Amino acid sequence: MTTNQHHRLNYIELTVTDLAAAQAFYADAFGWEFNAYGPEYAGIKGADGEEVGGLAFSTEPPLSGGPFVLLYSDNLDASVDSVTSAGGEVTNGPYEFPGGRRFHFTDPSGNELGIWSAAGVQPAE
């Protein structure tokens, strides 16, 4: 069980316009599992089974320009394939940045997230 820590990021919530489609997308793309809380909310389970976030239904599409959520990947190219196969749209990249490579994508509700990988990055001398 994860211990809550003062001022540490604790939970990420994404607004979605179709809860079932969002759950299907994230399950197909990343293997995520969910806690069902009814027709308007699903908790996102982390790899350890603890709830780390949620999907909240709204009739309004998500706003752009808010905090940017980044996931980590051991294989960025495979993550690109998983996102597009599940119905997501790559909006930027993949591209290199000083810490590795990353890309941005949108989910079926229009939320933009990113995935990054340090694979192949050479340490600074």
C-alpha positions as CSV (number, residue, x, y, z in Angstrom):
1,M,0.0,0.0,0.0
2,T,1.3,3.4,-1.0
3,T,1.6,6.0,1.8
4,N,0.2,9.4,1.0
5,Q,2.9,12.1,1.3
6,H,2.4,15.8,2.0
7,H,2.4,17.9,-1.3
8,R,3.3,14.9,-3.5
9,L,1.3,14.3,-6.6
10,N,-1.3,11.9,-5.5
11,Y,-4.0,11.4,-8.2
12,I,-4.5,12.4,-11.8
13,E,-8.1,12.8,-13.1
14,L,-9.0,13.0,-16.8
15,T,-12.3,14.4,-18.0
16,V,-13.8,12.2,-20.8
17,T,-16.8,12.6,-23.0
18,D,-17.4,8.8,-23.3
19,L,-16.4,6.8,-20.2
20,A,-16.7,3.4,-21.9
21,A,-14.6,4.5,-24.9
22,A,-12.0,6.0,-22.7
23,Q,-11.7,2.9,-20.6
24,A,-11.4,0.8,-23.8
25,F,-8.7,3.1,-25.2
26,Y,-6.5,3.1,-22.1
27,A,-7.0,-0.7,-21.6
28,D,-6.0,-1.4,-25.2
29,A,-3.2,1.1,-25.4
30,F,-1.6,0.5,-22.0
31,G,-3.3,-2.4,-20.3
32,W,-4.8,-0.2,-17.6
33,E,-7.5,-1.6,-15.3
34,F,-10.2,0.3,-13.6
35,N,-12.4,0.4,-10.5
36,A,-16.0,1.0,-11.6
37,Y,-17.9,3.6,-9.6
38,G,-21.0,4.0,-11.8
39,P,-21.8,5.5,-15.2
40,E,-19.8,8.7,-14.6
41,Y,-16.5,7.7,-13.0
42,A,-13.9,5.0,-13.1
43,G,-10.7,4.8,-11.0
44,I,-7.4,4.0,-12.7
45,K,-5.5,1.2,-11.1
46,G,-1.7,1.5,-11.0
47,A,0.5,-1.5,-11.6
48,D,0.5,-2.3,-7.8
49,G,-3.4,-2.3,-7.8
50,E,-3.6,1.0,-5.9
51,E,-5.8,3.7,-7.5
52,V,-3.7,6.4,-9.0
53,G,-6.2,8.4,-11.0
54,G,-9.6,8.5,-12.5
55,L,-11.7,9.1,-15.6
56,A,-14.6,11.5,-14.9
57,F,-17.5,11.8,-17.4
58,S,-18.5,15.2,-18.6
59,T,-20.7,16.4,-21.5
60,E,-18.2,19.1,-22.1
61,P,-14.9,18.2,-23.9
62,P,-11.7,18.6,-21.9
63,L,-10.1,22.0,-21.8
64,S,-6.7,22.4,-23.5
65,G,-3.7,24.1,-21.9
66,G,-4.0,22.6,-18.5
67,P,-1.3,20.5,-16.8
68,F,0.5,18.1,-19.1
69,V,0.5,14.4,-18.1
70,L,3.5,12.4,-19.1
71,L,3.8,8.6,-19.0
72,Y,7.1,6.7,-19.1
73,S,7.9,3.9,-21.6
74,D,10.6,1.4,-21.9
75,N,10.0,1.2,-25.6
76,L,8.7,4.4,-27.2
77,D,8.2,3.1,-30.7
78,A,6.0,0.2,-29.3
79,S,4.0,2.8,-27.3
80,V,3.4,4.8,-30.4
81,D,2.0,1.7,-32.1
82,S,-0.1,0.9,-29.0
83,V,-1.6,4.4,-28.9
84,T,-2.5,4.4,-32.6
85,S,-3.8,0.8,-32.6
86,A,-6.1,1.7,-29.8
87,G,-7.5,4.7,-31.6
88,G,-5.4,7.5,-30.3
89,E,-3.9,10.2,-32.5
90,V,-0.2,11.2,-32.3
91,T,-0.1,15.0,-32.3
92,N,3.7,15.6,-32.0
93,G,6.8,13.5,-32.5
94,P,8.4,11.2,-31.6
95,Y,11.2,13.7,-31.2
96,E,14.4,13.9,-29.2
97,F,14.9,16.2,-26.2
98,P,17.8,16.4,-23.7
99,G,16.4,13.6,-21.5
100,G,15.5,11.1,-24.3
101,R,12.7,10.9,-26.8
102,R,8.9,11.6,-26.5
103,F,5.7,12.1,-28.3
104,H,2.3,13.6,-27.6
105,F,-1.1,12.0,-28.4
106,T,-4.8,12.6,-27.9
107,D,-7.3,10.1,-26.5
108,P,-10.8,9.6,-27.9
109,S,-12.1,12.5,-25.7
110,G,-9.4,14.9,-26.9
111,N,-7.1,14.8,-23.8
112,E,-3.5,15.4,-24.8
113,L,-0.9,13.4,-23.0
114,G,2.7,12.5,-23.6
115,I,5.0,9.5,-23.3
116,W,8.8,9.7,-22.9
117,S,11.6,7.3,-22.8
118,A,15.3,7.7,-21.8
119,A,16.3,4.7,-23.9
120,G,19.3,5.4,-26.1
121,V,20.3,8.6,-24.2
122,Q,24.0,8.9,-23.6
123,P,25.0,10.4,-20.2
124,A,26.7,13.8,-20.4
125,E,30.4,13.7,-20.0
